[in-house]
Amino acid sequence: NPWLAILFCGGLALLYLPTRLIEAATPEWRPIQWLLGMETVGLTLYAIYLAGGKSRLRQFAFPVAFFLVAIPWPTLVEAPIIQGLSRMNAALVVEVMGFLNVPAIQFGNVIEVSTGMVGINDACSGIRSFQSSLMISLFLGEFFLFNWRRRVLLLPIGFALAMLLNLCRASLLTWIAAKKGVGAIAEYHDEAGMTIMLVC
């Protein structure tokens, strides 16, 4: 129904100004980022539909909606995932350290080795690797025009690869901390993170 589309887009257009004003005042508030993103994507898709019809809308729907991947997840969703991934990563690192004959004990998100404490913080939880692998999986599925089964299959493969590489990174840094001291982590932290991102 064209009238429903016009009402929907009119509503989005009316909401855009107040949403943008609130976003300018509180740029880190994630719900407002999502609202602004949805309004922008909705208005862009409607403009494409007006300019080129349904065929153009089908052609550009994924690339335009893909921008939503760049918006940080709401804290209510992200925080429990980060906590779960951090604890899981810490537990697995302790197992790897045991395999390498390096004494290590887990205390929540922290691993104690002989030279001190190694924290598995938000960045080391795997959430960034997970978000990156999700984005890459969606992009590759569209770029190579995979069918929906292959696109769905890419998501768990990307997640598993991201978690495995993140475990390797956290294990390497914990091993370095055990052998050279906790202060030595800073020397290798960024290089290890960049390497796993490129490999992933």
Backbone torsions as a table, in degrees:
resi	resn	phi	psi	omega
1	ASN	NA	119.6	-177.5
2	PRO	-64.8	-31.7	179.8
3	TRP	-66.6	-36.1	176.9
4	LEU	-64.5	-41.6	178.5
5	ALA	-63.1	-41.4	179.9
6	ILE	-65.6	-43.3	177.9
7	LEU	-63.7	-41.3	179.8
8	PHE	-62.1	-48.2	-178.5
9	CYS	-71.3	-33.5	174.3
10	GLY	-61.8	-40.6	176.7
11	GLY	-63.1	-42.8	177.7
12	LEU	-62.2	-42.4	-179.6
13	ALA	-64.4	-40.2	178.4
14	LEU	-68.0	-34.0	179.8
15	LEU	-75.4	-22.4	-172.1
16	TYR	-60.4	-47.0	-176.6
17	LEU	-62.6	-52.0	178.5
18	PRO	-62.8	-36.1	178.6
19	THR	-63.3	-42.7	-179.8
20	ARG	-65.4	-38.0	178.1
21	LEU	-65.7	-43.3	178.1
22	ILE	-65.7	-39.8	-179.6
23	GLU	-64.9	-36.2	178.7
24	ALA	-66.4	-33.8	180.0
25	ALA	-79.3	-34.7	-179.0
26	THR	-131.6	73.4	-173.0
27	PRO	-66.6	-19.4	-178.2
28	GLU	-90.9	-2.5	-177.9
29	TRP	-77.1	110.6	-170.8
30	ARG	-67.1	-38.8	177.6
31	PRO	-58.9	-36.6	-179.6
32	ILE	-72.6	-31.7	174.9
33	GLN	-63.1	-42.0	178.9
34	TRP	-67.0	-41.6	178.8
35	LEU	-61.8	-45.1	178.9
36	LEU	-64.2	-40.9	177.5
37	GLY	-62.6	-43.8	180.0
38	MET	-65.7	-40.3	178.3
39	GLU	-63.5	-44.3	-178.9
40	THR	-65.0	-45.2	179.0
41	VAL	-64.2	-44.0	179.8
42	GLY	-60.7	-45.6	179.8
43	LEU	-67.1	-38.0	178.8
44	THR	-65.5	-43.8	179.2
45	LEU	-64.7	-37.2	178.1
46	TYR	-67.4	-38.5	176.9
47	ALA	-63.7	-38.4	177.0
48	ILE	-65.4	-41.4	178.9
49	TYR	-62.0	-43.0	179.0
50	LEU	-64.5	-36.1	-176.6
51	ALA	-80.2	-34.5	-172.6
52	GLY	-132.4	-1.0	178.4
53	GLY	80.3	-168.1	-174.9
54	LYS	-65.1	-35.4	-178.1
55	SER	-64.4	-43.8	177.9
56	ARG	-67.9	-36.9	178.6
57	LEU	-61.5	-45.0	177.4
58	ARG	-61.5	-38.7	-177.7
59	GLN	-67.4	-38.8	-173.4
60	PHE	-103.6	-2.5	-176.2
61	ALA	-60.0	-48.2	-178.1
62	PHE	-66.4	-50.1	-179.5
63	PRO	-58.2	-37.0	179.8
64	VAL	-72.2	-45.9	-179.9
65	ALA	-68.1	-22.2	-179.8
66	PHE	-59.9	-26.4	178.8
67	PHE	-61.5	-23.0	179.4
68	LEU	-65.1	-22.2	179.1
69	VAL	-64.3	-27.1	-177.1
70	ALA	-78.5	-12.4	-178.7
71	ILE	-80.7	130.5	178.7
72	PRO	-59.0	143.4	179.4
73	TRP	-65.6	150.3	175.0
74	PRO	-58.3	144.6	-176.2
75	THR	-59.2	-35.7	179.1
76	LEU	-61.1	-28.5	178.0
77	VAL	-88.3	-45.4	-171.9
78	GLU	-72.5	-41.9	-174.2
79	ALA	-58.5	-48.7	178.7
80	PRO	-64.1	-34.7	178.6
81	ILE	-65.6	-43.9	179.5
82	ILE	-60.8	-45.5	-179.6
83	GLN	-62.3	-44.6	179.8
84	GLY	-63.8	-45.4	179.9
85	LEU	-66.2	-37.7	179.8
86	SER	-63.2	-46.0	-179.9
87	ARG	-66.9	-41.1	178.9
88	MET	-63.4	-43.6	-180.0
89	ASN	-63.2	-43.8	179.1
90	ALA	-61.6	-42.5	179.6
91	ALA	-63.6	-42.3	-179.9
92	LEU	-68.9	-36.3	177.6
93	VAL	-63.6	-40.3	177.8
94	VAL	-61.2	-39.3	177.4
95	GLU	-64.4	-42.8	178.4
96	VAL	-63.2	-41.8	178.7
97	MET	-62.6	-38.6	176.4
98	GLY	-62.1	-40.9	177.5
99	PHE	-62.8	-33.5	-179.9
100	LEU	-89.8	9.4	-179.4
101	ASN	59.0	38.4	175.1
102	VAL	-112.9	113.7	-179.8
103	PRO	-61.7	129.4	-179.9
104	ALA	-151.0	142.4	179.2
105	ILE	-129.0	137.7	-179.8
106	GLN	-94.5	134.3	171.4
107	PHE	-127.3	85.8	-176.9
108	GLY	66.4	-112.3	180.0
109	ASN	-97.4	9.1	-176.1
110	VAL	-117.7	141.1	177.9
111	ILE	-115.8	126.6	176.9
112	GLU	-97.0	125.5	173.4
113	VAL	-118.0	178.0	-173.5
114	SER	-62.1	-25.3	-177.2
115	THR	-96.3	-5.9	179.8
116	GLY	150.3	-158.4	-175.8
117	MET	-107.6	136.3	177.3
118	VAL	-116.1	119.9	-178.6
119	GLY	-92.0	136.0	172.0
120	ILE	-97.6	92.1	-175.7
121	ASN	-88.1	-171.0	-177.4
122	ASP	-54.5	-44.4	-176.6
123	ALA	-65.2	-33.3	-177.8
124	CYS	-91.0	0.1	-177.2
125	SER	-69.9	-25.9	-176.2
126	GLY	107.2	-4.1	-176.8
127	ILE	-65.2	-38.8	179.5
128	ARG	-68.3	-40.0	176.7
129	SER	-63.8	-39.9	179.7
130	PHE	-64.0	-45.6	179.3
131	GLN	-64.3	-39.9	178.8
132	SER	-65.7	-43.0	-179.6
133	SER	-67.0	-33.9	175.8
134	LEU	-62.9	-46.1	179.4
135	MET	-62.4	-45.9	-178.0
136	ILE	-65.4	-40.3	179.6
137	SER	-62.7	-44.7	178.3
138	LEU	-63.5	-42.7	-179.2
139	PHE	-63.3	-47.8	-177.5
140	LEU	-65.7	-37.4	177.3
141	GLY	-59.9	-41.2	179.1
142	GLU	-75.9	-41.2	-176.3
143	PHE	-61.7	-42.1	-179.3
144	PHE	-92.9	5.6	178.0
145	LEU	52.6	44.6	178.0
146	PHE	-66.2	154.8	172.9
147	ASN	-72.5	171.3	-171.7
148	TRP	-65.4	-30.6	179.9
149	ARG	-65.3	-43.9	179.2
150	ARG	-67.6	-36.6	178.3
151	ARG	-64.2	-42.8	178.6
152	VAL	-65.5	-38.2	179.7
153	LEU	-65.6	-32.7	179.5
154	LEU	-62.1	-32.6	-175.1
155	LEU	-64.1	-53.2	178.4
156	PRO	-67.8	-30.8	177.0
157	ILE	-64.7	-44.5	177.9
158	GLY	-62.6	-42.4	179.5
159	PHE	-62.7	-46.8	-179.2
160	ALA	-62.0	-42.6	179.3
161	LEU	-63.9	-43.6	179.6
162	ALA	-62.7	-42.7	-179.2
163	MET	-68.6	-38.8	178.8
164	LEU	-63.7	-46.1	179.9
165	LEU	-66.3	-37.5	177.7
166	ASN	-66.2	-36.9	175.4
167	LEU	-63.2	-41.7	177.8
168	CYS	-60.6	-43.3	-179.5
169	ARG	-63.9	-49.5	-178.8
170	ALA	-64.2	-36.9	178.6
171	SER	-67.1	-42.5	178.3
172	LEU	-60.7	-46.6	-178.6
173	LEU	-66.1	-36.8	177.5
174	THR	-68.0	-39.6	177.5
175	TRP	-63.6	-42.2	176.8
176	ILE	-61.5	-42.2	178.9
177	ALA	-62.2	-39.4	-179.4
178	ALA	-69.7	-33.7	-175.8
179	LYS	-90.3	-38.3	-173.5
180	LYS	-114.1	-5.2	-177.7
181	GLY	104.2	152.9	-176.7
182	VAL	-61.3	-33.1	-179.9
183	GLY	-62.6	-22.9	-178.5
184	ALA	-72.8	-15.2	-179.4
185	ILE	-59.3	-41.3	-176.9
186	ALA	-57.9	-30.4	-178.0
187	GLU	-69.1	-29.4	-174.6
188	TYR	-112.5	-10.6	-170.4
189	HIS	-57.6	-54.5	-175.2
190	ASP	-67.3	-40.2	179.2
191	GLU	-63.4	-40.5	179.0
192	ALA	-65.3	-41.2	179.4
193	GLY	-65.0	-42.2	179.4
194	MET	-66.2	-38.9	-179.6
195	THR	-63.1	-47.3	-178.1
196	ILE	-67.7	-32.0	178.4
197	MET	-65.0	-43.3	-179.9
198	LEU	-67.4	-41.0	178.5
199	VAL	-63.8	-42.8	-179.4
200	CYS	-63.2	NA	NA
